[in-house]
Amino acid sequence: MGVFVFLPLVLPFTAWPIARLAEHHLHPRTATWLLTAIAAVLAVCSTLCLALLMVVGTAQLPGNPLPDGWSDPEVRDAVPYDEVAGKAAIPALLAALAGCASITWRHFRVRRGAVRALAGLPRRSVTVLPDDAGYAYAVPGRRGRIVVSTGMLAALDGRERRALFAHERAHLAARHHRFLLVVRLAARANPFLRPLCTSVAYTTERWADEDAAAVTGSRRGVARAVAKAALVRGSAPAGAFAHFAVAGPVPRRVAALLAPAPAVLRWPPVFTAVGLAVWGATVGAAVSALSSANAAVTLFFILKAATPL
């Protein structure tokens, strides 16, 4: 095992450069998939290695549930026993698991609350609520629906409304809430992954912006809708699905929409800043996966040898 068990805890640093560069140089859909996948791999690996550290570090402590064979000197020599790291891994692992459980529970609690809040209204793809506050958001589900206030509709003209609805439908069609849930869980599992969480929250909005521009045929019209919606956006009413209503940095979104459309299949050359960042993050995720797998397999065979059936 050796140092390999510690590597996945710090390798998330390799993803920091791509977290920001992907927002500017990759298509939003590509950036969202890439950042989410890297965050998921790094989070799973770091959590697994925390568990391995806990097992290895506390193997010699009284009251541990491991077999008596772990107390043999040969086993202790074969495993990099570190009581300090093992004890520190216990609260760290519990905090990571509790944070992930809290995020998951809140996710489904808010979904159920939104469905119950809309249960008495007509079953339509767009639900208009009589409210002077300006808001609009997508409620995912088997039959997702868009919730918009009369205050928001009053502030937009016909083209801007179409852009708004196209944006929210893009969120539903691409299941952006799942990407957001994955990166939020990853950030709770390993705080070093928080920059990726912030970046994915932005790239999902940009992804929806680009899809809305493709549907409406007007990037400038979507930019106006985004800007005006941000100006009139108010606080969502109690019980609304604001958990998924991530607006993102509006000035950056408007500037991106006023620029030429990003190339869908473009991949950055290796010897550029974004290319090196992509490969650095990919290599970091791969090394993290190999390190955690090496540590887990090694621990398995040691445990198997120490506890013959």
C-alpha positions, 0 to 999 in steps of 0.5 A: 500500500505505502504512499498510494493510500494517501495519493487520492486524498490530494490528487484533486488538486490536479483538477483545479486548473481545468475547473476554470479553463474548461468554462472558457475553452470547452463547449459547455456540454463537454465541460460539464461531462468532463468535470462531473466525471473527474469529480466523481472518480476523485471523490470515490477514490478519496473516500475509499482511501479514507476507509482503508486508512481507517481500517489500517490505522485502527487495526491494533486498537482495542475493540476494533471489529477486525479478526485477531489475525491482524494483531500478528507481527507479520501482518503489522509489518506488511501493512503501513500501520499508522495509528495517527492517520487511522484515528484522523480518518475516522472523523474525516470519513464520518464527516464525508458520509454525513455530508453526502447523506445530508446532500442526498436527503435535501435533494429528494426532500426538495423534489418531493416538496416541489411535487407536493406544492404543484400537486393541486395545479393543472398538469401542464409542462408550464405552470404559471404562478400568480406572483409579482416576484420574478422567478422561473425554474425547472422541476425535474421528474418523470414528467418535468415541468417548468414553473414561472411567475407572472412577474417574470412573464410580465418583464419579458416580451414574446421572444424573451419568453420563448428563450426562457422556456427553451432554457428551462426545457434544456435543463430538463432534457439534459437532466442537469440536476443529476450533474449538480447532485454528483458534483455536490456529493463529490465536494462534500466527500472531498472539499478540494473538489469544490472548484469543480462544483462551482464550475459545473454549476456554471457550465450547466447554465451555459449548456442550457443557454446554448441549447436555447440559442439553437432552438430560438435561432438568436444568441442575442435574444437569449442574451437579452432574456438572461440579462432581463431575467436576472434583473427581475429575479426575486426570491423564490417563494417558500417550498419552491424548487430553488435548490436547482435554480442556479442562475450562474454568473450572469455577465459571463453568460451574456458575454459568452452568448454575444460571442460566436457559438463554441465548437461542439466537437473541438478538443484543445491541442495538448500543448496549450493551457487548457489542453495541459489542464485537461490531461493533467486532470485526466491523469490525476483521476487515473492515478487516483483510481489506480492508487486506490485500487492498488491499496484496496487489492493489497489490503484484501490479500493481506486480510485474506492471508491473515484470516484463513477460513 
